[in-house]
């Protein structure tokens, strides 16, 4: 092809048109030095001897005179209408190479005209990165070249028909994308850039590695290829609209930080995913029975930082389904920082699984799911085989209609630094369960409707601090959900909801309501203690426990005075019993107390263990209804006691059982240092107050101040101070209402007062 004079200017917008495609009479062309507003010379002849006025004006038909430019300069070309409004701009303007056939068509920048598809395929792919052909028939058939090499490609692979592209018949426009301008917003500090540069900012797509996304073709290799590439370089890549079918687990390696984008999440109520239904989303559909659809890994400790946004992962529930949607295996190393934002996960045994197949590592760090739709899974998230998350956030998610059947559930994870807030979690079993010796757990502002199972919120072996704030319960059926909140062997925390304490330390009481029908402001009274017992250990620093309970019956026993202690509630003298361990380490007491089936029997025991050099040992309490081993009898080990209690610190222990038959007596076995402790360890205590009530919502830890401050006879043991006063529980006459310790004399120097 012969070339045009390189200095002849071909307009990329000829004739002059406004934004509506209407001829703009009186329009003007401005020629500046590239990336500046410095005017440059233009000419009316090829010899560059006749200078044109800059700007150049169009005539009434919007037609320009011939314009020649200096090939030694690089121009910025701006088109404005007669009012000075910018209509178009090219910067830099790069003169094209026009062929002889270019005279026949309407040339554009770098214009060429061809008469056959074969000529189009012969273009140099290094120079020409896009092309459009009108083949000269009426109506024209237009073709577009997709970036790559035409040679040997079928027409429907890299050269495709474009029936809706309006072109002048016989015209082919060929131009490097590097010379096509992308017009930015109108601002003096914003420069115009070429289209190729701008497109490269949009990130790579799985279609770049050959993914088809039609829900039929297997795209595993293409998805894995792009994932492997970005594992090495990091950056942003995406899934465009389509259904990307995978037939084996895909590995996302977090060796370098990545951001993986798609087209948005599925809704909560569309039901099972139907791959034959059209979708505007990008859906990854695994069709295998592997451990997870997508497994996250890395190459060294600390790898990770993968953010997934707008990803829709949906199982084809009619065929093979992986166990988990997303999975992590701790057997390799500790990896961290995985975020799922505006994603959806549908149709798996578990949406998110952390597990261990070998090795010694059990931890992963920083899981976050925010504004996701998690639906139709048997579980939302699990940690298995002793694994744990160091940082787990599940926030503002639509996460209802997951596991409902026995053996299924919601979030069941062992994790530190947990935040479960603002989620919708209706119509499912055991929505929230956090377990393990963990710290920093917050659960609040969740919507819990029509939930079933053992507990809507269950903290188990959580060291604390923890906080359960306001959460909304709706359509709660006490026959289907046992507890709104269950706290099992937990350290100090706060709870704004009714809860069942089954091993709870230093936590304030909840204030129950009276809504049995709704069961959202009470502890379910129909659930006994066969599975989840009632055990709490209260610090006298966090509450005042002198209010007498609403009891059907109450029985008290006085101590055998062994020492003086300061009453932790009043500061006055308090006679206490002293126990020194020997043999089995048991204090045995029997109470003549009656109750009926369905009632609760409670024992509140104030005790402290004296400081010594002995090893840690958990106290133990045995409640024998009508004798040890009878119906409803229960033992309560107080796990991790030394974690939460100092030697010498008063602890008010309250235990309870729900009666399964009539009760005539209660036997208590109190083991301050556990069963069979080392001999010689010392505990001081008040004998428990025992009472019955008709509901667990009336159970309160209780210190009977009358028993704590009165005696049947004056003490004879050492340690009382002159002036100590104790009420006389057995006055024989007026003036004998109390005993006072006199100065001097021996330990029996007391008098009436």
Rosetta blueprint (number, residue, H / E / L):
1 X L
2 X L
3 X L
4 X L
5 X L
6 X L
7 X L
8 X E
9 X L
10 X L
11 X L
12 X L
13 X L
14 X L
15 X L
16 X L
17 X E
18 X L
19 X L
20 X L
21 X L
22 X L
23 X E
24 X L
25 X L
26 X L
27 X L
28 X E
29 X E
30 X E
31 X E
32 X E
33 X E
34 X L
35 X L
36 X L
37 X L
38 X L
39 X E
40 X L
41 X L
42 X E
43 X E
44 X L
45 X L
46 X L
47 X L
48 X L
49 X L
50 X L
51 X E
52 X E
53 X L
54 X L
55 X L
56 X E
57 X E
58 X L
59 X L
60 X L
61 X L
62 X L
63 X L
64 X L
65 X L
66 X L
67 X L
68 X E
69 X E
70 X L
71 X L
72 X L
73 X L
74 X L
75 X E
76 X E
77 X E
78 X E
79 X E
80 X E
81 X L
82 X L
83 X L
84 X L
85 X L
86 X E
87 X E
88 X E
89 X E
90 X E
91 X E
92 X E
93 X E
94 X L
95 X L
96 X L
97 X L
98 X L
99 X L
100 X H
101 X H
102 X H
103 X H
104 X L
105 X L
106 X L
107 X L
108 X L
109 X L
110 X L
111 X L
112 X E
113 X L
114 X L
115 X L
116 X L
117 X H
118 X H
119 X H
120 X H
121 X H
122 X L
123 X L
124 X L
125 X L
126 X L
127 X L
128 X L
129 X L
130 X L
131 X E
132 X E
133 X E
134 X E
135 X L
136 X L
137 X L
138 X L
139 X L
140 X L
141 X L
142 X E
143 X E
144 X E
145 X E
146 X L
147 X L
148 X L
149 X L
150 X L
151 X L
152 X L
153 X L
154 X L
155 X L
156 X L
157 X L
158 X L
159 X E
160 X E
161 X E
162 X L
163 X L
164 X L
165 X L
166 X L
167 X L
168 X L
169 X L
170 X L
171 X L
172 X E
173 X E
174 X E
175 X L
176 X L
177 X H
178 X H
179 X H
180 X L
181 X E
182 X E
183 X L
184 X L
185 X L
186 X L
187 X L
188 X L
189 X L
190 X L
191 X L
192 X L
193 X E
194 X E
195 X H
196 X H
197 X H
198 X H
199 X H
200 X H
201 X L
202 X L
203 X L
204 X E
205 X E
206 X H
207 X H
208 X H
209 X H
210 X L
211 X L
212 X L
213 X L
214 X E
215 X E
216 X E
217 X E
218 X E
219 X L
220 X H
221 X H
222 X H
223 X H
224 X H
225 X H
226 X H
227 X H
228 X H
229 X H
230 X H
231 X H
232 X H
233 X H
234 X L
235 X E
236 X E
237 X E
238 X E
239 X L
240 X L
241 X L
242 X E
243 X E
244 X E
245 X E
246 X E
247 X L
248 X L
249 X L
250 X E
251 X E
252 X E
253 X E
254 X L
255 X L
256 X L
257 X L
258 X E
259 X E
260 X E
261 X E
262 X L
263 X L
264 X L
265 X L
266 X L
267 X L
268 X L
269 X L
270 X L
271 X L
272 X L
273 X L
274 X L
275 X L
276 X L
277 X L
278 X L
279 X L
280 X L
281 X L
282 X E
283 X E
284 X E
285 X E
286 X E
287 X L
288 X L
289 X L
290 X L
291 X L
292 X E
293 X E
294 X E
295 X E
296 X E
297 X E
298 X L
299 X L
300 X L
301 X L
302 X L
303 X L
304 X E
305 X E
306 X E
307 X E
308 X E
309 X E
310 X L
311 X L
312 X E
313 X E
314 X E
315 X L
316 X L
317 X L
318 X L
319 X L
320 X L
321 X L
322 X L
323 X L
324 X E
325 X E
326 X E
327 X E
328 X E
329 X E
330 X L
331 X L
332 X L
333 X L
334 X L
335 X L
336 X E
337 X E
338 X E
339 X E
340 X E
341 X E
342 X L
343 X L
344 X E
345 X E
346 X E
347 X L
348 X L
349 X L
350 X E
351 X E
352 X E
353 X E
354 X E
355 X E
356 X L
357 X L
358 X L
359 X L
360 X L
361 X L
362 X L
363 X E
364 X E
365 X E
366 X E
367 X E
368 X E
369 X E
370 X E
371 X L
372 X L
373 X E
374 X E
375 X E
376 X L
377 X L
378 X L
379 X E
380 X E
381 X E
382 X E
383 X E
384 X L
385 X L
386 X L
387 X L
388 X E
389 X E
390 X E
391 X E
392 X E
393 X E
394 X E
395 X E
396 X L
397 X L
398 X E
399 X L
400 X L
401 X L
402 X L
403 X L
404 X L
405 X L
406 X L
407 X L
408 X L
409 X L
410 X L
411 X E
412 X E
413 X E
414 X E
415 X E
416 X E
417 X E
418 X E
419 X E
420 X E
421 X E
422 X L
423 X L
424 X E
425 X L
426 X L
427 X L
428 X L
429 X E
430 X L
431 X L
432 X E
433 X E
434 X E
435 X E
436 X L
437 X L
438 X L
439 X L
440 X L
441 X E
442 X E
443 X E
444 X E
445 X L
446 X L
447 X E
448 X E
449 X E
450 X L
451 X L
452 X E
453 X E
454 X E
455 X E
456 X E
457 X E
458 X E
459 X E
460 X E
461 X L
462 X L
463 X L
464 X L
465 X L
466 X E
467 X E
468 X E
469 X L
470 X L
471 X L
472 X E
473 X E
474 X E
475 X L
476 X L
477 X L
478 X L
479 X L
480 X L
481 X E
482 X E
483 X E
484 X E
485 X E
486 X E
487 X E
488 X E
489 X E
490 X E
491 X L
492 X L
493 X E
494 X E
495 X E
496 X L
497 X L
498 X L
499 X L
500 X E
501 X E
502 X E
503 X E
504 X E
505 X E
506 X L
507 X L
508 X L
509 X L
510 X L
511 X L
512 X L
513 X L
514 X L
515 X L
516 X L
517 X L
518 X L
519 X L
520 X L
521 X L
522 X L
523 X L
524 X L
525 X L
526 X L
527 X L
528 X L
529 X L
530 X L
531 X L
532 X L
533 X L
534 X E
535 X E
536 X E
537 X E
538 X E
539 X E
540 X L
541 X L
542 X L
543 X L
544 X L
545 X L
546 X L
547 X L
548 X L
549 X L
550 X L
551 X L
552 X L
553 X E
554 X E
555 X E
556 X L
557 X L
558 X L
559 X L
560 X L
561 X L
562 X L
563 X E
564 X E
565 X E
566 X E
567 X L
568 X L
569 X L
570 X L
571 X L
572 X L
573 X E
574 X E
575 X E
576 X E
577 X E
578 X E
579 X E
580 X E
581 X L
582 X L
583 X L
584 X L
585 X L
586 X L
587 X E
588 X E
589 X E
590 X E
591 X E
592 X L
593 X L
594 X L
595 X E
596 X L
597 X L
598 X L
599 X L
600 X E
601 X E
602 X E
603 X E
604 X E
605 X E
606 X E
607 X E
608 X E
609 X E
610 X L
611 X L
612 X L
613 X L
614 X L
615 X L
616 X L
617 X L
618 X L
619 X L
620 X E
621 X E
622 X E
623 X E
624 X E
625 X E
626 X L
627 X L
628 X L
629 X L
630 X L
631 X L
632 X L
633 X L
634 X E
635 X E
636 X E
637 X E
638 X L
639 X L
640 X L
641 X H
642 X H
643 X H
644 X H
645 X L
646 X L
647 X L
648 X L
649 X L
650 X L
651 X E
652 X E
653 X E
654 X E
655 X E
656 X E
657 X E
658 X E
659 X L
660 X L
661 X L
662 X L
663 X E
664 X L
665 X L
666 X E
667 X E
668 X E
669 X E
670 X E
671 X E
672 X L
673 X L
674 X L
675 X L
676 X L
677 X L
678 X L
679 X L
680 X L
681 X L
682 X E
683 X E
684 X E
685 X E
686 X L
687 X L
688 X L
689 X E
690 X E
691 X E
692 X E
693 X E
694 X L
695 X L
696 X H
697 X H
698 X H
699 X L
700 X L
701 X L
702 X L
703 X L
704 X L
705 X H
706 X H
707 X H
708 X H
709 X L
710 X E
711 X E
712 X L
713 X L
714 X L
715 X L
716 X L
717 X L
718 X L
719 X L
720 X L
721 X L
722 X L
723 X L
724 X L
725 X E
726 X E
727 X E
728 X E
729 X L
730 X L
731 X L
732 X L
733 X L
734 X L
735 X L
736 X L
737 X L
738 X E
739 X E
740 X E
741 X E
742 X L
743 X L
744 X L
745 X L
746 X L
747 X L
748 X L
749 X L
750 X E
751 X E
752 X E
753 X L
